[in-house]
Amino acid sequence: RILMVVVVTHAYGDCGGVRYLSNGLKVYYLYRKPFYLQTTFPTLLGTLPILRVICIRERINVVHAHQAFSTMALEACLNARTMGLKVVFTDHSLFGFADASSIIMNKVLKCVLADVHHVICVSHTSKENTVLRACLPPRRVFVIPNAITPDNFKPHEATATPNGGALDAAAVPPDQQRQAAADTPSTRGETRRREKACGNSTSPVNLEKFASTQEQQGQSAAAATCAASAQPANASPPGQAAPLPWPRDVQRDPIVIVAMCRLVYRKGLDLLALVVPHVCAAHPNVNFIIGGEGPKRPLLEAMIAAHGLQERVKLEGAVEPEHVRGFLLRGHIFLNASLTEAFCIAIVEAASVGLLVVSTAVGGVPEVLPSDMIELAEPSAGGLIAAVQRALHRLPSACPAAQHERVRSMYSWRDVACRTLAVYDAAAGSDRDDSMLARLARYWACGAWAGGFFAVVAVVGFWYWRLLEWLRPADDIELAVDWPSLDSELKQQGREAR
């Protein structure tokens, strides 16, 4: 079965107009200038003329919009419904219910999603959040997680067996370099286990007692035998230093903890600034590398200066997508301190590379990885410190190659595509009453003020669309030519599928 997919987004700098990606994917970059965090100024009906032309040219019958804060996506939902198209919406984020911005956003989302056919969320927690915020029937909301391309996140070839790991030697001080030289994803049914794990970390952490305990246990810790053989790894990025061995003794061997995220409040940078000094004080052989940029960078710089950690904590700045794997390979443990996450694709990438993951148990994070790949913590400094300590104790027995193969079997874009296609089929085959009166009734049910406003927008949009149909009939709009590498049979199948 062949389907044609066309992407519509706003222009990014000099990247505008119609472009083809190397795999033949067609992208329309509309010349709409973002005014805040890559969000364009809302116009309600401003995109209707160009969206109508695109849908006619490309013979579109299902519009799939993403992200609640995207004004283009929300306008596309409204305008596509005006043109009688089926609409699917994906929500990637979690929102609260109490602050002013959340209240306004939730009301807007409730009105927009009242008229779409189906909604996709990336986790069960995200589904619960969206159903409550938008007052949607749960049967209209599907859960389809994100995925990665496993071949882009392979462990270093040196990690084919335990204790054969690899990381960037530049991330470890010279003295420690010399010393080093001498099953299935968890489900919501595991909630009680996670709550118990988080509850065990609520008491203050005794770092001295932990260090003493680890010193006694470190000598007797034996590495587990890795049954799975590693596949050949991608070449290391240019400039990557010689690898250091995977740690056998967590008290003596150099260990690097990696953190990579946008340096903003919701990513838990305030917690990270509290955790790093404690871990460094308890473990002289542990160092940190932190990737990302954002307004919280001065906080981390102040933390480093206050505790004299210039040689042990490195701020690497923004990491380009093509360098993410190389960046992750420089560590043994991945630390995620987020305060809210609907899914968190970063921990999947880290687990695929072979890192042991430490993360706050917030949002949909507990659903992402099985318990033997991740240490969950309550969103507090004490909880994260305790989770890092547990991860350090488990590190010698880790097997990156086997872990990579398990992640490969759990997350794939092919599975995501098949499940998304099923949602498209459900939307395309929907027999819901989509007449104007039925649409107005759905909007009116959202409330007298907000629902009435969107009902007016729907009526005005309908007559605006009829005016466009009169000014430039669909028969006068030239149909787009399919990607030339497809033969005529595939083109015909694609048109029928659309």
Salt bridges, closest charged atoms under 4 A:
GLU58 OE2 - LYS26 NZ 2.72
GLU75 OE1 - ARG32 NH1 3.30
ASP91 OD2 - ARG133 NH1 3.04
ASP115 OD2 - ARG81 NE 3.23
ASP115 OD1 - ARG432 NH2 3.71
ASP115 OD2 - ARG439 NE 2.69
ASP115 OD1 - ARG442 NH2 2.95
GLU128 OE2 - ARG188 NH1 2.99
ASP151 OD1 - LYS154 NZ 3.96
ASP151 OD1 - ARG408 NH2 2.71
ASP168 OD2 - ARG330 NE 2.81
ASP183 OD1 - ARG406 NH2 3.04
GLU190 OE2 - ARG193 NE 3.70
GLU190 OE1 - ARG194 NH2 3.54
ASP249 OD2 - ARG252 NH1 2.78
ASP270 OD2 - LYS296 NZ 3.28
GLU293 OE2 - ARG297 NH1 3.03
GLU301 OE2 - ARG297 NE 2.93
GLU316 OE2 - ARG330 NH2 3.11
GLU341 OE2 - LYS267 NZ 2.56
ASP372 OD2 - ARG406 NH1 2.47
GLU375 OE1 - ARG390 NE 2.85
GLU375 OE2 - ARG394 NH1 2.66
GLU405 OE1 - ARG408 NE 3.89
ASP415 OD2 - ARG419 NH1 3.30
ASP425 OD1 - ARG1 NH2 2.87
ASP434 OD1 - ARG81 NH2 3.07
ASP434 OD2 - LYS86 NZ 3.73
ASP434 OD2 - HIS117 NE2 2.98
ASP434 OD1 - ARG432 NE 2.91
ASP434 OD1 - ARG442 NH2 3.31
GLU469 OE2 - ARG52 NE 2.68
ASP482 OD1 - ARG59 NH2 3.43
ASP482 OD2 - ARG495 NH2 3.68
ASP482 OD1 - ARG498 NH2 3.89
